[in-house]
Amino acid sequence: MLRQVIVTAMLAVPSLLPAQARPQSVVSSGAAPSTARVPNELGRFPIVEWHQVVAADGTYKVSRERFRAELRELHARGYVPVNLSELLDKTINVPAGKTPVLFTFDDASPSQFRYIERNGTLVVDPTSAVGMLLDFIKVHPDWKPKGLFCALPAAEAGHAFFGDKGIDGQKTAWRFPKLRFLVQQGFELCNHTLWHAKLSKYSDAVVQEQLARAAMAIDSAVPGYRVRGLALPYGLWPKNRALAFNGAWYDKRSKRDVRYRHEAVFEVSGGPARSPYDPAFDARSLPRVPLQGGTKLSNTLDQMDKPGKWARFVSDGNPKTVVTP
């Protein structure tokens, strides 16, 4: 079968291009590489969404057993974790025949990331989501620590950077070290407002305060960190949608404007997302696959294995080319 390669003329001056606009070769081929899956890098990929990982399934909850099972299923079916930055910068690099998946964790609960003290040393609780994920990666080294934690700095019930005030055994002093640990491991951080505010009910001033102060709190924990994404609490947009992407709040204490800029905004649901190489890809409204009691991962993955609008992204193994069937 003929292979058609189209290379943009801008290749002559790559230094003038921003990272996210780097040109790609586009290859059309019906032939698969050494894998059973035909490359299709314009296909869909899942952005999965977890909240609490606890003893039993429920609203916004999955059991620890189910969480482990979902990791096993994703791995067995050829999915590889990626980071938000790889989507925005179009630098996805997963092996041939594999499909990217973006893990997102909302609300920063202790169930996602708990510390326990052993002989005066802090260790990650192996029954928290972070502990289970890192243990899974140790056994499956083809996966790397990647995923997005959409954090709340000042929410109640311990949802303040993964626990405070002794709730679920978590000390307030551990909050900032947890964020630094995640970034050091390779994970990324995301804005989720200051305390899970329903942005649709507030004034422009309050919306900007919620988003700017949340970004400022992340910066306090990880100085200079670039927050590129926002997960909308309850999927509710502010009345002025533009404020979800850019805004500022005046901090009287430091006497300065605190600005934020989000390149990506996550919805609550919507199914698998379009490939970043698809001309219709829109990082400003990214759908997700929420996982909780009553919603099962297998249903979405089964649908993605079928022809149709949700047909899955399949890598050709070469990050410099974009291959379609």
DRENDRENKE-561973 format. One record per residue (C-alpha): residue in one letter; x, y, z. Coordinates in pm, 1 decimal. Example, Ala and Ser with C-alpha at 12.3 -4.5 7.8 and 13.67 -1.06 7.14 Angstrom:
> A,1230.0,-450.0,780.0
> S,1367.0,-106.0,714.0
//
This chain:
> M,0.0,0.0,0.0
> L,121.0,350.2,-78.4
> R,248.5,562.5,208.3
> Q,178.1,933.4,177.0
> V,399.2,1174.7,368.9
> I,308.7,1543.5,404.1
> V,561.8,1772.4,569.1
> T,485.9,2137.2,634.5
> A,705.0,2397.0,467.1
> M,771.8,2556.7,807.2
> L,1025.0,2279.7,875.4
> A,1281.0,2510.5,720.7
> V,1264.5,2743.3,1020.6
> P,1186.0,2525.6,1325.5
> S,1357.3,2764.2,1563.7
> L,1084.6,3019.3,1499.6
> L,809.6,2787.9,1616.1
> P,678.7,2750.7,1971.9
> A,698.4,2399.8,2113.4
> Q,327.2,2332.4,2076.4
> A,337.9,2431.0,1709.3
> R,627.7,2204.6,1611.9
> P,550.4,2061.3,1267.6
> Q,475.8,1693.7,1236.0
> S,506.8,1456.7,946.2
> V,168.1,1307.8,860.2
> V,179.1,951.9,732.4
> S,-116.8,758.1,593.6
> S,-74.3,383.8,599.0
> G,-298.8,80.3,623.8
> A,-7.5,-135.8,731.2
> A,57.7,-198.4,1098.8
> P,404.7,-211.0,1253.8
> S,504.7,-506.9,1470.0
> T,180.3,-491.8,1663.6
> A,-175.1,-617.5,1621.6
> R,-315.8,-264.2,1627.1
> V,-317.7,-43.2,1320.3
> P,-164.0,298.6,1392.9
> N,-421.9,574.0,1422.7
> E,-283.9,885.5,1586.6
> L,-596.3,1086.1,1512.2
> G,-801.5,850.9,1728.9
> R,-939.5,913.8,2077.8
> F,-771.0,867.5,2413.2
> P,-921.3,861.4,2764.4
> I,-874.7,1124.0,3032.5
> V,-985.2,924.9,3335.6
> E,-1107.8,1099.8,3647.5
> W,-1082.9,969.2,4003.0
> H,-1190.8,1137.3,4324.1
> Q,-1178.1,942.4,4649.3
> V,-1014.9,599.0,4660.8
> V,-1160.0,434.9,4970.1
> A,-1301.5,110.5,5108.9
> A,-1609.1,86.3,4885.0
> D,-1756.3,232.8,4566.5
> G,-1994.2,525.0,4593.1
> T,-2066.6,871.9,4460.1
> Y,-1728.8,1019.8,4366.7
> K,-1568.5,710.5,4520.3
> V,-1400.2,393.3,4399.7
> S,-1277.5,109.3,4615.4
> R,-907.6,43.5,4650.9
> E,-958.4,-299.9,4495.0
> R,-1133.8,-143.9,4199.0
> F,-862.7,121.3,4158.4
> R,-596.0,-148.0,4139.4
> A,-811.2,-343.2,3893.8
> E,-852.6,-35.9,3672.2
> L,-476.3,13.2,3661.7
> R,-432.3,-352.5,3567.3
> E,-696.3,-328.6,3296.5
> L,-547.1,-15.3,3141.5
> H,-203.8,-173.9,3135.0
> A,-328.6,-503.9,2993.2
> R,-520.3,-326.6,2717.1
> G,-219.1,-127.2,2600.3
> Y,-261.2,213.1,2764.7
> V,37.2,419.5,2878.9
> P,15.4,720.9,3115.1
> V,111.5,1063.4,2980.6
> N,116.3,1412.4,3128.3
> L,-92.6,1714.3,3036.1
> S,219.8,1894.7,2915.4
> E,275.0,1621.6,2654.6
> L,-72.5,1680.3,2515.2
> L,-39.6,2058.3,2507.5
> D,310.3,2050.7,2358.9
> K,228.4,1764.7,2120.0
> T,518.4,1555.9,2242.7
> I,337.9,1226.1,2303.1
> N,588.7,942.0,2290.5
> V,439.6,601.7,2364.8
> P,546.6,267.1,2216.6
> A,405.2,134.9,1891.3
> G,60.4,-14.5,1932.7
> K,-2.2,166.8,2260.8
> T,-253.2,438.8,2353.5
> P,-196.7,737.2,2583.1
> V,-412.9,782.6,2890.9
> L,-416.7,1087.5,3116.4
> F,-488.1,1018.3,3483.2
> T,-662.3,1303.8,3666.0
> F,-728.4,1312.2,4040.2
> D,-972.4,1575.4,4168.0
> D,-1014.4,1732.7,4512.9
> A,-680.6,1644.7,4682.4
> S,-826.6,1412.1,4944.2
> P,-610.3,1213.8,5190.7
> S,-737.1,899.2,5019.0
> Q,-536.6,1001.5,4714.2
> F,-213.8,1075.9,4902.0
> R,-151.0,985.4,5265.2
> Y,168.7,987.9,5463.4
> I,234.7,756.3,5753.6
> E,519.7,783.3,6002.5
> R,754.1,490.1,6046.1
> N,1037.7,529.1,6293.4
> G,1028.5,905.8,6253.3
> T,1030.4,892.0,5873.4
> L,742.8,986.2,5644.2
> V,648.4,722.4,5388.1
> V,368.4,711.9,5133.1
> D,75.2,508.5,5260.4
> P,61.2,205.6,5025.7
> T,-319.5,203.1,5054.4
> S,-353.7,558.7,4917.2
> A,-394.9,611.0,4543.5
> V,-42.2,749.8,4506.1
> G,99.7,457.3,4700.8
> M,-89.8,201.8,4492.9
> L,4.3,371.8,4165.9
> L,375.5,391.2,4254.5
> D,373.8,26.4,4363.2
> F,208.7,-69.2,4033.2
> I,477.4,119.9,3840.3
> K,752.8,-65.5,4026.8
> V,611.3,-392.8,3898.6
> H,537.3,-248.9,3551.4
> P,840.4,-29.1,3467.0
> D,705.1,43.7,3118.6
> W,480.2,293.2,3300.8
> K,627.3,609.8,3448.6
> P,487.2,832.3,3728.9
> K,262.9,1057.8,3522.3
> G,-77.8,1209.3,3586.0
> L,-247.5,1528.8,3696.0
> F,-351.4,1617.7,4050.6
> C,-619.8,1889.5,4052.7
> A,-570.9,2028.8,4398.8
> L,-769.1,2230.4,4651.1
> P,-556.0,2438.4,4890.4
> A,-826.0,2532.0,5143.5
> A,-1122.9,2296.3,5127.6
> E,-1289.5,2131.3,5426.4
> A,-1289.8,1769.1,5544.4
> G,-918.3,1730.2,5485.6
> H,-931.4,1827.4,5118.2
> A,-657.3,2086.2,5156.9
> F,-353.3,1963.7,4965.3
> F,-425.5,1601.7,5065.2
> G,-507.2,1647.1,5431.5
> D,-461.3,1875.9,5730.6
> K,-560.9,1933.6,6093.4
> G,-514.2,1566.4,6180.2
> I,-799.0,1453.4,5954.0
> D,-737.3,1094.5,5845.4
> G,-410.6,1114.9,6039.1
> Q,-266.7,1387.3,5815.5
> K,-73.4,1681.6,5957.0
> T,-100.2,2031.4,5812.5
> A,278.4,2050.6,5792.0
> W,281.2,1762.7,5542.4
> R,78.1,1943.5,5276.8
> F,354.5,2130.3,5092.3
> P,599.0,1837.4,5102.2
> K,331.1,1624.3,4936.0
> L,306.0,1861.7,4639.8
> R,682.7,1876.8,4607.5
> F,701.4,1497.7,4619.8
> L,447.4,1462.1,4338.0
> V,635.6,1702.9,4112.7
> Q,970.1,1537.8,4191.2
> Q,824.6,1200.3,4095.3
> G,707.6,1329.4,3756.5
> F,340.0,1404.2,3817.4
> E,182.9,1742.8,3737.3
> L,-43.9,1981.1,3930.1
> C,-370.3,2140.4,3825.5
> N,-593.6,2420.5,3956.2
> H,-930.5,2319.4,4101.7
> T,-1014.9,2653.1,4273.0
> L,-941.5,2745.6,4632.6
> W,-1216.1,2540.3,4800.3
> H,-1416.8,2372.9,4519.7
> A,-1621.3,2683.8,4442.0
> K,-1915.8,2666.2,4202.6
> L,-1775.6,2928.5,3967.5
> S,-2107.9,2983.6,3790.6
> K,-2261.3,3153.1,4096.9
> Y,-1988.7,3406.8,4170.4
> S,-1888.3,3749.9,4046.5
> D,-1590.6,3801.4,3818.8
> A,-1388.9,3926.6,4115.1
> V,-1454.5,3615.9,4324.3
> V,-1381.6,3382.9,4031.6
> Q,-1043.8,3544.7,3980.4
> E,-966.7,3531.0,4351.4
> Q,-1051.2,3160.4,4363.0
> L,-824.2,3076.8,4070.9
> A,-538.8,3315.9,4146.0
> R,-514.2,3223.0,4514.6
> A,-518.7,2852.2,4428.8
> A,-234.3,2904.7,4181.5
> M,-49.6,3114.0,4439.2
> A,-82.0,2834.4,4696.7
> I,69.9,2584.2,4453.5
> D,352.9,2828.0,4388.3
> S,410.4,2858.1,4763.5
> A,463.0,2481.5,4780.9
> V,656.2,2447.4,4453.1
> P,808.6,2788.6,4372.7
> G,787.1,2882.7,4007.2
> Y,555.2,2595.3,3918.0
> R,361.9,2654.4,3594.1
> V,-4.7,2561.9,3638.8
> R,-134.0,2490.0,3287.7
> G,-472.6,2331.5,3357.6
> L,-799.1,2391.4,3543.7
> A,-1054.8,2128.4,3641.8
> L,-1394.4,2294.0,3675.3
> P,-1564.6,2202.6,4005.5
> Y,-1891.4,2026.3,3918.0
> G,-1816.2,2113.1,3553.6
> L,-1955.2,2464.4,3610.2
> W,-1810.5,2750.2,3407.5
> P,-1793.7,3107.8,3534.4
> K,-2044.8,3345.8,3378.7
> N,-1753.3,3510.6,3202.7
> R,-1590.6,3202.0,3048.2
> A,-1276.0,3391.2,2957.5
> L,-1189.1,3407.8,3327.1
> A,-1138.9,3031.7,3332.7
> F,-830.8,3089.2,3119.5
> N,-682.7,3422.8,3224.7
> G,-727.7,3658.7,3516.3
> A,-569.8,3833.9,3812.0
> W,-634.1,3908.5,4177.8
> Y,-473.1,4181.3,4385.0
> D,-299.6,4047.2,4693.6
> K,-307.3,4321.5,4956.3
> R,-49.6,4148.2,5170.6
> S,221.7,4140.9,4904.4
> K,80.1,4444.7,4721.3
> R,93.2,4276.2,4383.2
> D,-131.7,4133.1,4116.6
> V,-136.3,3754.0,4116.7
> R,-204.4,3633.0,3763.4
> Y,-300.4,3291.3,3629.3
> R,-314.6,3141.9,3281.6
> H,-472.6,2807.5,3197.6
> E,-416.9,2649.6,2857.5
> A,-643.3,2354.0,2930.9
> V,-981.6,2330.8,3103.3
> F,-1131.1,1995.4,3203.5
> E,-1500.6,1916.0,3197.6
> V,-1648.3,1660.4,3437.3
> S,-1748.9,1410.1,3169.7
> G,-1797.4,1374.4,2795.2
> G,-1619.3,1054.1,2696.9
> P,-1277.6,1003.5,2538.8
> A,-1090.3,1310.0,2415.1
> R,-977.2,1388.2,2062.9
> S,-613.1,1340.0,1973.9
> P,-397.2,1651.9,2014.0
> Y,-307.9,1600.8,1646.2
> D,-673.8,1613.9,1541.0
> P,-753.7,1959.8,1394.8
> A,-1070.8,1957.7,1608.5
> F,-878.0,1906.0,1934.2
> D,-966.9,2178.6,2182.6
> A,-763.4,2190.4,2503.2
> R,-995.3,2462.6,2630.6
> S,-1274.1,2207.7,2679.3
> L,-1138.3,1860.9,2751.6
> P,-1389.6,1581.2,2818.5
> R,-1317.4,1317.9,3080.5
> V,-1423.9,968.0,3176.6
> P,-1537.9,987.6,3542.1
> L,-1488.0,669.0,3743.3
> Q,-1708.4,611.4,4046.3
> G,-1984.4,383.0,4165.3
> G,-2203.9,293.1,3869.0
> T,-1963.0,404.4,3595.6
> K,-1720.4,140.0,3475.5
> L,-1396.7,186.0,3284.4
> S,-1446.3,-128.6,3073.6
> N,-1750.8,16.5,2898.3
> T,-1550.5,307.2,2759.4
> L,-1249.3,94.2,2664.7
> D,-1471.6,-159.3,2487.2
> Q,-1628.7,120.8,2282.7
> M,-1286.1,259.6,2191.4
> D,-1182.8,-79.0,2050.4
> K,-1464.2,-54.2,1794.3
> P,-1472.4,148.9,1470.8
> G,-1651.0,480.6,1498.4
> K,-1610.2,824.0,1649.0
> W,-1449.9,683.5,1966.1
> A,-1195.6,461.2,1786.8
> R,-877.8,471.1,1991.0
> F,-552.3,650.9,1934.4
> V,-284.6,394.8,1845.6
> S,79.2,503.7,1830.7
> D,320.1,415.0,1551.8
> G,608.0,446.0,1798.3
> N,764.6,746.6,1623.9
> P,694.3,1079.7,1797.6
> K,805.7,1270.3,1487.1
> T,524.4,1139.9,1271.1
> V,144.7,1139.9,1292.2
> V,0.3,826.4,1135.7
> T,-357.5,763.3,1023.9
> P,-505.9,434.0,896.7
//
